[in-house]
Amino acid sequence: MALPAYLAQSQPTPASARAPWYLNTAPSYAGVFLWIAFYQSMAAGTIDRAPWFWLIGALLAAGVLSYALFYYVPATLGMKTGYPLYVVGSSTFGALGGYLMPGLLMGALQIGWFAVGTFFSTKYILAAAGSAAGPGSMPFLAVATLWALTMGTIGILGIQYVARVSLFLNAIPLLMLLITFSQTSRGIEAYSPPSSDLLGASMTIIQLVIGFFATAGAAGADFGMGMRHEHDVRWGGLVGVTGAITVAGALALLSVIGAKGLNPGLASFQFDAVVGSLGGILATAMFALFAVASIVPACFCAFIAGNSFSTMIPGVSRARSTMAGVVVALLLAVSGVAENLAGFFGIVGASFGPICGAMAADWYRCGKQWAGPREGINWAGYGAWAAGFIVGIAPTLGVDLQPAAIWSFVTGFVVYLGLAQAGLEPRTLALARAGVSAAR
């Protein structure tokens, strides 16, 4: 059987091109969690139901689960094989099945992330300019269009330059978090949650964190390509995933709690409302800097989406596929749809929870190694994804099942094992013919 081009033409990352965890994986993942989209809505439905120390414990638990369930296996596969997600995923979903899962699905969800980034960057640019214009207004449309087209173009042509300054740009939101915390921390002890629902608050935190992280966790394979050995996988994840989740999330939650303690009349639980409450030139400067800090995630979203589409649909150029995605993202942003972070995180968790679960089950069945690409479509993988996705979207169907992203992972893992045992896992292609090699 002839392999698809995306497999036949892939080349593993050589050892000479790899680097220590503190130079690539940890700072890259930390930048993901320092993006304001991660903690913008984290206080809603949480700080009013549990004390701050309980919520920080839930954040730590979410960080550990993100590392253990969503990051570790993809990162280990990438490190051992030197191949990206769309190659190592060809075992779990098949050489042909890999076109859609995780290939094109990853690209589609990156368009969603680009829409989120466009919405909030536009909002902060307008806020810095003293405008309250919202979705549907001409100022919002003009700024959003300029932002989306510029970031999309950089994602096509100049991503290497953004990568060079990403570490510096990632320091900006950390500084903004620290400033906000310093301005509000004296109000923390004055705030008491009006109700008590410790379990509900914990489940909400875990769902928000993992829903946000699910795609980045699966992309651990791509990060793993640049890691040298197990030590890099372990410490890159513990610092860049678990540590960054806990630190960034805790600073944001404590800032909102402190702001509510200082000003009980503050109606919003959104982090940017706390920034706005600081007032004056400080708030103006911080909104502008949060927009600047969003350049890196915006460009990388455009780059990853374009890479996914051009790899899986080689007949369409990277520029055309990227810009088509940018237009879709722009429509989602200017319509206000991209503002619904909780809903979007739920879709992401439902989509990639079972992907990560199925990949983990495949890895476990193969003796914690990569089996290599499997022939055609691996129906065990697709069946696991379908079952896990249904579980993941259960809350939107009125079923109280949280954290849905965790249960979707568990469902994907269990269903894959069952279907593979039942014989729905196709044979592994001969590695000599495949042009790729499994790690043994």
N, C-alpha and C positions, 0 to 999 in steps of 0.2 A: 504494500500500500504506500503510495506517495504521500509524504508529509506535507501539510500546509506550509506555505512560505515562511510564516512567522516562526515556525519551529525549525525548519530546515536551514534557515539563514541565521539563526541565533548563535551567539558566541558567548561563552562564559567569561566573566570578569577575571583577568589573571591576578595572581598573587601580588604582582608588582604594583597593581593599581589600587590595592586595599590599604586601609589606614586604621589607626586606633579608634575606639568607640567615642572618645572625647573630642575627636576632630570631625566626625560625621554624624553618626547615629544620634547621640545624646543631644547635641545642639539643634539638629534638624527637628527631632520630635519635640524638644522643649519649645521651639518656635511655634509649633502647631498649637500647643496649649496656652501660649502667651497671646495668641490671637483673640481679640475681644469677643468673637463669635462663640468661643468656648464658654465663657463665664457671663456673657451678657444677661442671660435669663436664669442663671443658676439659683438665685435667691427666691424666685417665684415658686410658691408651693413648698418651700423647705424651711426658711428661717422663721416662718410663722407657725411651725409645727414641732420644732425641736430646738434645744439649746445649741449654741455654737460648737461646743466641744464634741457633741454627738455628731454634728454634721461633718466636722473635720475627720472624725473616725470613719464616717461613711465614704468620704472622699478617698481616704487611704485604702479602704476596702475596694472601692471602684478602681483605684490605681493598680492594686494587686491583681484583680480580676482581668483588667485590660492587658496587663503584662502576661499573665499565665495562660489565658484563653485565646486572646486575639493577636498578640504580638509574637510570642515565643516560637510557635511552630513555623509560621511563614518566614520569620527572620532566620531560623535555623536552616530551613530549606534553601534560602537564598545564599547563606554563608557556605553551606556544604557544596552546593552545585555551581554557584556563581551565576545563576540564571534569575531573571525577574519573575514577577508574579504570573504573567500570562504564559510563561513556559512551564514553571513548576505546577501551575494549575491544570495543565494538560493531563496530568495523572488522575486528578480527582474528577475532572469533567470531560476528559477525552480530547484527542487531537482536534477533532472537528467541533466538539462541544465547547472547547476553550475559546472559540471565536466570540460567543455570546457571554459565557460565564468562565472566568471573571472579566475577559477582555473588554467587550463593548459596554458591559454594565459599569465597570470602573469609570470609563469615559463619560457615560451618561450622568453618573453621580457627581463627577467633578464639575460638570456644567451646573449642577445644582449648587455646589459649593461656590462656584464663581458668581452665581446669582446672589447668594448670601453676602459675599464680600462686596459686590457692587452696591447692593442696597445700603449696607451699613457705612461703607466708605462715602457714598453720596450724602447720606444723612449727616455724617460728621463734618464733611467739607462745608455743607450748608450751615450747620450749627456754628462752625468756626467763623463763618461770614456773617453771622447774626440773623440767618434766615430760618424760619420754621416750616418752609415749604416741604410738603410730603409727597408720597407717590401720586401720580396723576397730574401733578402741577408741571408747568413748563420749566421752572428752574430745576426741579428734580430730574426731569427728562433730559435736559441739556447736560447737566453735570454727570448723570449716570451714563449717558451715551459717550461722552468724552472719556470718562474713566474706563468703561468696558472696552472701547476700541483701542485705547492706549495700552492697557494691560494685556489685551489679547495679542496685539502686535509685538510687544516685548516678549510675551510667552513664545511667539513663533521665532523671533529673530535674535533676541538678546538675553535669553535666560541665563547664559553663562555669566553675564555681568551682574545680574541680580544675585546669583548664588555667591558671588565674591563678597557682596556687602550684606548678605543675609544675617550674619552673626551680629553685625553692628545694628541693623534694623530691628532684630529681635530684642535687643537690649532696651529699645524704646518702650514697648508695652510693659516690660518689667518695671521700668522706672515709673511709668504712669500708675501701675498698681501700687507701688510702694508709696508714691506721693498721696494717692487717694486714701490708702490705709492710714498714713500718718495724719491726714487731715480729719479723719473720722474716728480713729481708734478710741478716743476718750469717751465716746458714746456707747461703746460695746456693753459695758456693765449696766447701763441704764435701760437696755432693751430686754424685754421678756416676751417670749412667744405667746400669743394670745390663746393658743390651743396646744394640745399634746397628742401627737401621732408619730411616735418615734419610728415605727416600722415604715409607715407611709412616706415620711420624709427621707428615710434611708433609701427606699426603693426608687424614689424620684431622682435622687442624686445619682445612684448607680445607673439608672436608665439614661439620664442626660449625658453622663460621661461616656458610657459605652456607645450610645447612639452617635455621639460626636466622633468617637475614635475608631469605629468599626472599619471604615475604608482605609484609614491610615494604618490600622493594625494589619490588615491583609497586605498592604503595601510594604510591610516589614520584609517581605522577600526582596523587594528592590533595595531597601536599606541594607539587607543582609549581604547582598552582592559585594558591598564595599567593606565588609568586616572580615577579619583575619581568622578568627577562631571563636570557640565557645565563650571565652572570657569577654570578648567584645559584645557578643550577643547578650550575655547576661547583664553586664554593667551598662551597656548602651540603653537597655530597656528599663533597668531599675532606676537609673538617673533620669533618662529622657522621657520615660513614660510614667512610671509610678511616682517618682519624685516631682516631676513637673506638674502632673495632675494635682497632687496634694498641695504644692506651694501656690500655684496660680489660682486654683479653686478656693483655697483657704483665704488668701488675700482679698479676693473678690467678695466672698461671703461675709467676711468680717468687716469689709468696707461698707457694704449695704446695711449690715446690722448696726454698725456704729452710726451711720447716717440716720437710720430710723430712730436710734436712741437720742441723737442730738435734735432731731426734728420729727416728732411723732406725726406731724401733718404731712410728711412726704408720702404721697399716695403710691408711687411706683416702686416696684421691686427690681427694676432694670438697673444694670450697672451704669449705663450712660446717664440715667436720671441722677445718680449720685454725683457723677462728674459735673453735670450741669448745676447741681445745687451748690457746688463750690464757688460758683460765680466769678465775675470779673475776668481779667486777663488770663488767670490760671486755667479756668474752664475752657476758654477760647483756644489757648495754646494746646491743651490736652486733646481736644477734639481734633485739631489739625494734626497732631502727632500720631493719634490713633489711626487716622487716614493714611499717613505716611507708612506706618508700620504694617498696613494691610497690603502694601505693594507686593511683598514677598509671597504671601499665600495666594494672592490673585494671579500673579504671573505663573506660579508653580501649578495652580489648578488648570490654567489655560494650556500649559506645557504638557501636563499629564494627560489631559483630555485629547489634545492633538496627537500625542504619541500613541494613545490607545486607538483612536480612529484610523490614523494613517497606517498603523501596524496591521490592524484587522481588516481594513478596507484599502489596500494599497493603490487601487485605481483612483482614489481621490487624494489630492495633494494635502499635505499637512496644513498649509495656509487656508485652503478652502474649508476643510473639516473643522479647523479651530474657529474660524470666523463664523461658520454656521452655528457652532455651539455658543459663541459669544452673543449672537443675536437672540438665541433662545433664552440665554441667561439674562440678557437685558430686558426682555419682555417680562420675565418672572420678577425682576427687581423693580421695574417702574410700575408694575401693577400692584406691588405690595405683597405678593404671594411669598416672596423670599423672607419676609419678616417673621414668619411662623417657624421659629427655630425648633420648638418642641416637636411639632409635627414633622419637620424635615429630619430631625435626629431620629425620630421613630422609624421613618422610611429607611434611612441609612442602616440602622441597627437591624431591621427586619430583612434587608437585602443582603448584608454582609455577615450577619450573625451566623446563618447556616452555611455560608461559604467557608468561613473560618472553622466551623464545627466539622464540616465534611472533610476539609483538608487535614484537620487534626486526626480524624478517624482513619483516613487513608494512610497518613504518616505512621500511626500506631500499628495498623495492620501490616505494614511493610517493615516492621522492626525498627521504627524510628529512622527510616531512610526514605529517599525519593525513589519511587518505582520506575520513573521514566514515563514518557507519553503513552497513553492507552489508545487503542484503535477506536476510531469513530467517535461516538458519543458514549460517555460513561453514565448510564442511566441510574446507577446507584448515587452518583453525585447530583444529578438533576432531581431525582426523587427526594433526596435529603434536602436540597435547597427549597423545593416546592413546599414540603411539609414545614420546614423551619420558617419560611416566609409567612405562611398562614398563621403560625403561632406568633410571629413577630408583630403582625398587624392586628392581633386580637384586640388590643385596647381600643383601636379605632372602630372596631365592630361592636363595641359595648361590653367586651369581656374584660373583667378586672384581673389582668395578668401582668404583674410587674415584678422585677424588671424584664420586660418582654425581650430585650436584646439578649439577655442571658439564656432565657428559655428557648429562644430561636437557635442559639448556639448548641444547647444541649440536644434539642430535637434533631438538628442537622447531624450531630455526632452519632446519636443512637440509630437514626434511620439509615445513615450510610453504612454502618456496621451490619445492620440487618439485611439491607438490600444486597450488599456485597457478599454476605454469607449465603444469600439465596441464589447467587450466580449472575447477578446483573452487572457485575464489574467486568468489562471486556479485557481481553488479553493485552499485555504490555507489548508494545512494538519492539522489534529487535533493535537494540541500541546501535548496532553498526549501520543499520539502514536508516535509523532515525536521525543520525547526524548530531545527536546529543548524548550525554552520558549521565547516568544516575550516580549518586554518591554511594559507595559501598564501603 
